[in-house]
Amino acid sequence: MSILRSELLRGTLDLMVLKTLTRGPEHGWAIGQAIRSGSGGVFEVNQGSLYPALQRMKRRGWLTAEWRLTEGNRRARFYTLTAAGRRQLDQEERAWGMTSAALDRLLRTT
Amino acid sequence: MGWMRGLWERVREMLQRERFEDELDEEIAFHLEREAERLMAAGLDPDFARAEARRRFGDVSRVREDARDVSGVPWLECALRDARLAVRVLRRSPGFAASAILTLGLGIGATSAIFSVVDSVLLEPLPYPDPDRLVRIVQQNSPENRWNISVADFLALEERQEVFESVAAYQVAGAALSGAGPPEQITVGRVTADWFRVLGVEPAEGRTFLEGEDRGGASPVVVLGSALRDRLLGPGADALGTRVLLDGVPHTVVGVLEPGRATLAGVAAEAWPVLRLETPPRRGPFTLRGLARLRVDRTLEDARTELDEISRAIFPLWVDTGFRDEQARMTPYRLEALVLGDVRADLWLIFGAVAGVLLIAVSNVGNLFLVRAAAREREMALRASLGATRVRLAAQLVVESLVVAGAGGLAGLLLAWTGLEALLRADLAIPRVEEIGLDGSVLVVVGAITLGSAVLFGLAPLVRSFSAGTGRTALRTDSLARDAQGWSRLRAGLVSAEFAVAFILTTGAGLLVASFVRLQSVDPGYDAADAVAVQLSLPAARYPAYEDVQLFWQDALRGISETPGVEASGLGAALPPAGSGSAGTNNFDLLDRPIGDGESEPASLWNLASPGFFAALRVPLLRGRIFDERDREGGEPVVVVSESWARRYYPDREVLGARLYAGGDRSVAMTVVGIVGDVKYLGLDGIDDAAVYEPHWQGPLRTAHVVVRGRDADALVERTRRQIGTLDPELPLTNIETMLERTADSLSRPRQWTILLSLFAGAGLLLACVGVYGVLSYYVRIQRKEIGIRVSLGAAPSTVRRLVIGRGMTLAAIGVAVGVGASIYVARWLRALVFGVSPTDPLALALVGAGLMAVAFVACALPAITASRIDPALTLKGD
């Protein structure tokens, strides 16, 4: 399976990050890993663009961040989903659902 | 709100920039570590794993940059960085920075201060509701001869008028205050019941007057000013219902005004007692001033027509009692015009001067920036070729200009504030002075103009590159020497313009100085040395009858004249060289040349004096005699006239023995028995010296100036005080001064205005010199190579000097030529303000022109000397 290094739509990156964090707080690297494995290897996040995105979402109030120690006793910044973030996730999921259904319909009928 | 929280986060990021970047670095480092570990777990060897992790991550510095770009407040951080850079750059050229900041500060500060004054005094409407409906009512038989209205006039006005919403009458007087605290003399405004209603002024406490409180029989009431209440009873104390004694008459306090209302309709009074009107037996005396508010649907013209009708209707009612002036009419004038008086011209003149200084300041700053711009063109071109966008360069230049302009603006603010304080403290006799304050909107406007022009000039280096396309030509080393014709012509033009403005300013100041000098040498008509004057006012309560007043003056004068050390003494209603307001005028009709039908009687200054008045002031008797005690008993009333009066009305005939009717009263004729020298009653710059003197016993004279001549001023005052004290211990002496002081005071206002205008002219000239110096210095710098060549070809230092000076003087000369033309044009406005000199005097203009050229010469000298010292060996070696 080819690894898509395409430019992901910014919105979908947000969606994937938010979804990942519903499972609990994670640090940046782990989020990237989760997206890769969770999508079955289809989405390889452009690792560099992850951090600016996390910062942006933090500023919007969808995440909070704090420095914690990992199991390996190393310092890392962990991101947690907020209530506002959860609401945003619901919104994006619905939007994505509508978009994909519409696209689906379009492709099937022609 | 989401965006607000986002903004807050950004600001936090901006303020904690360093910590933000460190944390990001740590986060990225952690990520790379974990990725490398994963790859090692998959079998890659450590070094390769780390390299691969890095590769997959992407450009780390790019990521850092991206993160930085979306964080903080980018444009602000950029601007702050530019500002810090600008400060560093400016520190390297302290001359430029200092000149620009000082020049801008001067321009902004001076203009703001003066414009605040002009705005508050001339442009802002008077602080009453609908102030353009307020009118003053005066009586006149021709526009040049105005006097007050009488009680009879006012009562008739009240009864018959329909064009005004409300009318009031007032008198400004001094009154002896006693009863609450130590006795003192204060200024009061005696006003009728509707006074406050006409003005639309509400009291802070209590009430104003009720209808009927201004008629005889009502118990006297008073409204206090806030300052007086604070002084008498303590700040904020309850004064309502208390009683104060004014001239011995108890008044009940019914109201207190707001602190800001000390001056009403141009009258500065500490208290406002009610003016009680009694039915008058005659038409006169004319002691009241009228104030009224027009109805909303009526105009000044309507008022003029109605007052005319009323005046004509009431004339026959009083004609038997001696008032004969058929031409007298009550006339309305807008209050504003009378309050501002003749200060309008002075203020606009100063404003013009200041605007001139601002113009010079702005063009100097422009020149400074333009010079700097040329020097930085190469720098800009280089940076553009290295990839800086035009927007970026423009932004940096704008920030630089703003740093300079901002500093200049702050300096201007400081100057404006201190300047305004100084202005208010100087004796400039500006009306509405209590309303003057530094106007925020003024500062904003002026600041915007100056800052705007600074920014505009700051962008000059880029303009050329925009129009020239690529910046490549600017990178060539000799581009500076080939400085575009356009720019240097612009700079030269600016300098010439500065000299033109400086010429106008200097001419104006010079004219004022010349006027002032002339004023000081005017012969006032009296001997100011060794004479003192005091003012006395006899209150009606203690001197109700005419005879009481006469008796007092008689005893007082006799007592003072018998005091040792007194060489002469006398009294007069008007004392020179008072301003135009205090001298009374009267109209008269000459028996041997009466006026025809429809003509107005002539009028002249009318003084009531005792026989000793002339000796006390050393006014010379030219012919005939002064009136004396013998004229008192029976016989015809006599008068004495001034030389100018005799010359005007009896130029070719004998004036002694001429007879005249005075004040429209045809029941008795007066005879002229003497001619005295002219006295300047209307100020030293007064042109009309015609005056008539009546003996003081011929008219009711309650307020008079007593003049005492003798050596020791303090002793004289003391003895006079004692004399008056023996006659009436409760009578205060006011306005105690020597005649020398009084004469000098009358010059105080023209002196201050002259100083002020000279200051501005000096500033303008200084700035113009700085301008020409700057331009020439720069010219020498960029022409070094050319000058070096000339020197090496044999040009003498003097030739080089001549070249530079010639260039500078040409600019100045053009400016002066334009200035001469402009001065002649402006002369018509200056005419009203100068005394004894002509604004277009060719000698004066030539002197100013020569002066400016001399000053310009000095400014050119230094660059010229620098140029002549140029060593060709150094300059020709290269750039």
Interface residues (C-beta under 8 A of the other chain):
Chain A: H27 G28 W29 G32 Q33 N46 Q47 G48 S49 Y51 P52 Q55 R56 K58 R59 R60 G61 W67 R74 R75 A76 R77
Chain B: G2 R5 G6 E9 R10 E23 L24 E26 E27 I28 F30 H31 E33 R34 E35 R38 R56 F57 G58 D59 V60 R62 V63 D66 A67 V70 S71
